[in-house]
């Protein structure tokens, strides 16, 4: 097909150009969320490179399915062997540092290991971004190892904080080492989703007491209930509500939404009878430090 034909198809919305010479259907691009669009850009950039790069930082993270709160970068990050420094080009950001001990392949792209990816992101990103990815990775790794144990197959040990500390010592970044140490120390695999990570980071940053995570309440409606946050000293439950459970999708399945809402209300009422207070919040509150501070203060969450 001639170049002008691709131009016409892009103009008509049939195709979308990601990088020069790399296209996806317009329908796929329009249906893609921000995560998928950045993933497509990363893969396209690796495809057109003369020598296959080793993707790192956020670019390795997006291919690994790690979540982010905030925006993905506008460039593709790669690691280049060298002592220090880095460089920026129109489409890429190069990071000089130690040669990765191992390189994995995902979707035909070479990427840094999970531990190296998390360390690189933690050392170079805001605290919330690093914790969100490390929380998620530690939880998913524990779940993977547990599935392998139940399946009676050889278990590959899950990634741990100790693994990340060792990787950080090996990489020894020129800047951001203390930032990465703080991220690793704060990370917790009990955070069940990015909304819970956002909540606990905000609780910490705003100076409130750290709650216990995933606390079990037995004998709730004939079963066991687990709550996101519990401040035991004041007998207070807190839950992050991302509304996912109330909509269509894999969580709801074929259950009726009204039935799910009713069951959740029954659960909440039963839990309220066991504690002094119970509060919910969602993305809008947790993303606003000022509003979340006011909310937690008004609801009697203790200070640290």
C-alpha positions, 0 to 999 in steps of 0.5 A, a space after each residue: 500500500 502506498 504511503 498516501 493511502 495510509 495517510 488517507 485511511 488515518 484521516 478517515 479514522 480507519 487507521 491510527 498512526 502510533 509511530 511512523 510506519 506503525 498503525 493500529 485500527 482506528 476502532 482499537 485506538 478509540 476503544 483503548 484507555 490511557 494504559 493501553 495507548 501508552 502500551 501501544 506506544 511503547 511496543 511501537 517504539 521498540 518495534 521501530 528501533 534499530 537495535 531492540 532496546 531494554 525497556 525500563 521504568 514506566 515503560 517496562 511497568 506498563 507491559 507488566 500490567 502494573 497500575 499507575 495513579 496519575 499519568 504515564 510519561 510521554 516518552 518511552 524509557 529505556 536502560 543504557 549500560 553506563 556509569 551515570 547520566 541519561 538522555 532524552 530524545 523525541 520519543 525516548 528517555 534513556 537511563 544510564 546505569 548497571 546492566 540488568 542482570 536479566 532481561 525478560 520478554 513481554 509481547 516481543 519486547 525486552 524489559 527489565 525484571 520485575 524487581 528492577 522495574 519496581 526499583 527504577 520506578 520507586 527511585 524516580 517517581 513520586 511516592 504514590 506512584 512507587 507505592 501503588 506499583 510495589 503494593 500491587 506487585 507484592 500482592 500479585 506475587 503472593 497470590 501467584 505463589 499461593 495458586 501454585 501451592 494449591 496446584 501442587 506444582 513447583 513454587 517460584 518464591 514470590 517477590 518480597 521487600 527483601 528482594 527489592 532492597 537487594 536489587 536497590 543495593 545492586 542498582 545503587 541509583 545516583 539519585 532517588 535511593 532514599 525515595 526508593 527505600 521509603 517506598 519499599 518500607 511502606 509497601 504492603 501486599 494487603 492493599 487489595 487495589 490501587 484505591 486502597 493504596 491511594 487511601 493509605 498513602 494519603 492517611 500517612 501523608 496527612 498525619 493520621 494514624 495508620 490503620 490495620 489492613 484487611 481485618 477479619 470480622 467473623 460471624 457476619 451474616 453467617 460468614 466472615 467479613 474482611 474490611 479494608 481499614 480498621 482503627 482498633 483503638 477507636 473501633 472504626 472501620 473504613 472502606 474504599 469504594 471504587 464502585 466496581 462491585 456495583 457495575 457490570 464486569 468480572 466482579 459483578 458477573 451475572 449477579 443482579 446489581 440491585 442484589 449486590 447493593 442490597 447484600 453490601 448494605 446488609 453486610 455494612 449494617 452487620 459490621 456497624 453493630 460490631 464497631 463504633 463507626 463505619 465510613 466509606 470514601 471513593 476516588 474523588 475524596 482520596 485524590 483531594 488531600 484537603 477534602 480527604 483531610 477534612 473528611 477523616 477529621 470529621 469522622 474521628 480518625 485518630 492522628 498519628 
